[in-house]
Amino acid sequence: MRTFTQLFSELTGHPPFPWQQALYERFAGQQPGGIPQSCSLPTGLGKTSVVAVWLIALATHPEAVPRRLAYVVNRRTVVDQTTSEVEEYRTKLNSPSLCDLQAALKAPLAISTLRGEFADNGDWCEDPSTPAVICGTVDMIGSRLLFSGYGIGRAKRPLHAGFLGQDTLLVHDEAHLEPAFQHLVESIERQQGRSEPPVPWPKLKVMQLTATSKSRDAFTLSADDYADPTVHRRMHAPKQLHLHELADPKKPARELITKALLFKTSGKAILVFAQTVNTVQDIQEALEKEKLPVQTLTGTMRGHERDQLVQDSIFARFLRTPPPTARSGTVFLVCTSAGEVGVNISADHLICDLTPFDSMAQRFGRVNRFGNVDDCEVHVFAPTAWDDKHPLKQPLEKTKALLRQLNGNASPHALAQLSADERSEAFTPAPVILPATDMLFDAWALTTITEKLPGRPAVDPWLHGLSEDWDPPTTQVAWRSEVELLQSPTSPQTSLDQQLTEDRDQLARLATSLLEDFPLKPMELLSDRSDRVRAQISRLATKHPEMTAWLVDAGGNVAIHSLSELQNTEKRNGRTVHTIPSDNCILMLPPSVGGLNDRGMLDADAVRTDAGALDIADRLREATSGLPARCRTFNRDDPQANGMQLIRAVPLPSSGSEESDPQYWYWFVRRNSGQVRSRKPVLLHIHVADVERRMVEILQGLSLDENLVRALTTAARFHDQGKKRAIFQAMLGNRQSPDIWWAKSGPKTGLPLEEKYRHEFGSLHDLPDAAELHLTAEQHQLVLHLIAAHHGRARPHFPADEVFDPSASVTADTLMAHAVPQRFGRLQRRFGRWGLAYLESLLRAADWSASANPSEEVEEST
């Protein structure tokens, strides 16, 4: 194998900085300390290259690093940037110059992105023995780690928790932005090391990346780095700092606009930062009145419109290498904090108001990032003083004092010379960070329990912390056609009270179920302060008072309300509050009410009411092929649904007579990668053999002991025996002779049926005893649990209405059901929460992979 320098140069296209060489030596165990807990690296020096460092270490020293890397950052654009870089690595691994590195990895690199307009391709969990990179946001990765994955069905949650929580290096980029999440993942890492038993595979390892670290023990640049010409140029990049007094702290837009207009004939790319959305909009309107090209970036934009920014000709001017289509002349990008950590953008000049030091450092890092501009100017507007009641008075005062110490030099090197203690005191106050306890981890792992469970709160406060007064609650908004198509039936003979208690409750249960099958994705959502959302919804309610909305709480449960009802208020403890709270909820609106402007922001006056612009749920793409990932259609034979699986036939309210045929709304999804279902029926014995063979292949790439290997292969052999029931074969649409058993149906099967019989439960009855299988009692118990859990049940139980096997007695069913949670508890103590989920996920991965690529299919009878 060649040297690290040679491999890194081939993989990335440039030689490594000294810090990248040093980090590799830590990863590979060639230097003491192992994988560092914290890396403090200035912006603009390629922090994302830690993925390349890990990849080379995995190939050269596979025993020293986990085989999966989860790259987490709470900015969607950075997720995309990292994904693109890793995809370039994978392309280069297939080139002749890196054939030795690819051979050492023993399998192609799997890459998955958990965010945006692309569906998770499933590659990262299709084969846990292969190297994988998972790029995602704090919400997407964090919720999955806590068995609560946002945007996925409950059945998949243990699988994602197991594969993210074991044999994974979690790299948290810009960790200072999400201190609660950093505390959480460190708590999980400590929990696994302290309280959970040893397992024969690596557990979770956490490493934070930040340009503004508070840690004194962080891995950082050395003297060799500062001597490197490229590092020296970027660290000493000219940034002439000008500190201005702000006349009215509550109205900064006027002075920011005045300064921005001084650059209108400069021909440069001008970046403007402001703290509030209202200020950003005021600046945008003023620049547009001057006929100047301006683009905005705020955290209140809907995900779809924010994703589209990378294709905008104005925004493209701020990329490191602007494409030929980039706008020429002077351009402006006006941002809130959403632009502080984004794609690899660099402006020529910066204008902004004052924020705490950690935020200011990020803003400075977005201008003259690579040291290519000799006359870069940075203009910061700060009040003379702050009111004593201002929640950020202390850090703002300390930040202003630090900026004065810079004496007009805002280069990264100058910032690094400031006192670490003084910088830390000027940081944004951390949110209230809640302790993650054993009891909480236990409660979150009970994924089979769908109703509210005492002691099992929503996970969001543990991902982001509790908001302080200066960080108000938010509400998310989305538009879906089902909100208006699936209305509660009304009748002159039905009282309003009865409708509320019967029709709405029934519709709310259906809505909750529909969102499990067709979850809201980040591209569909915008997020804004709850008071701002309330103000816009109030205006929409004036125009459409009787239109209904779906209010989705943190647990995914839906409540149905009219827009007018959302405006009702009442007195509580002397305060006027809304009767129906919406803080930290998702509000789903019908497209016909509008409310979304062309920039993707909530605006009650917007006339963009066409359903195709507001309801974009079907624009989700499959990451590998780029094909649509899902489709809702009134035509079951719609060509757009080719290659997809029918998952729902939603009956629509009838507008005609009772004798008229019911109308259905057909919902399809594309089962990509390991989740693909075959297009023709598959016989049961063929599928079981495929799963067992796939399990053996997966286990060959892992270092599990013989006892676990035997249990897992046995579970693969017997996991689907419960499909040998007439009730299950009828559901599959099997019309062949009674002794021909199917494992998978074909596309011509009838409408999806409500399935109360669970074949996993039936398989428990069919498993031979330990002696017959030549297993120990412990192995046999593990096999039983793996079979019970391979579709997400048995954590800790089967719901009461699923405790049923037509081939067994009620007594036998009851005894079998009672044993399931007891077995789960014992095995979780033995393997740990994430360890048991990991073992479950090995069987599920083999099952999915075999389903995607059956060795033999049969023709479906007509």
Secondary structure by P-SEA (a helix, b strand, c coil): cccaaaaaaaaccccccaaaaaaaaaaaccccccccccccccccccccaaaaaaaaaaaacccccccbbbbbbccaaaaaaaaaaaaaaaaaaacccaaaaaaaacccbbbbbccccccccccccccccbbbbbbbcaaaaaaaaacccccccccaaaaaaaaaacccccccccccccaaaaaaaaaaaaaaaccccccccccbbbbbbcccccccccccccccccccaaaaaaaacccbbbbbbbcccccaaaaaaaaaaaacccccbbbbbbccaaaaaaaaaaaaaaccbbbbbcccccaaaaaaccccaaaaaacccccccccccbbbbbbccccccccbbbbcbbbbccccaaaaaaaaaaccccccccbbbbbbbbcccccccccaaaaaaaaaaaaaaacccccaaaaaaccaaaaaaacccccccccccaaaaaaaacccccccccccccccccccccccccbbbbbbbbbbcccccccccccccccaaaaaacaaaaaaaaaaaaaaaccccccccccccaaaaaaaaaaaaaacccbbbbbbccccbbbbbccccccbbbbcccbbbbccccccbbbbbbcccccccccccccccccccccccccccccccccccccccccccccccccccccccccccccccccccccccbbbbbbbbccccccccccbbbcaaaaaaaaaaaaaaaaaaccccaaaaaaaaaaaaccccccccaaaaaaaccccccccccccccccccccccccccaaaaaaaaccccccccccaaaaaaaaaaaacccccccccccccccccccccaaaaaaaaaaaaaaaaaaaaaccaaaaaaaaaaaaaaaaaaaacccbbbbbcc
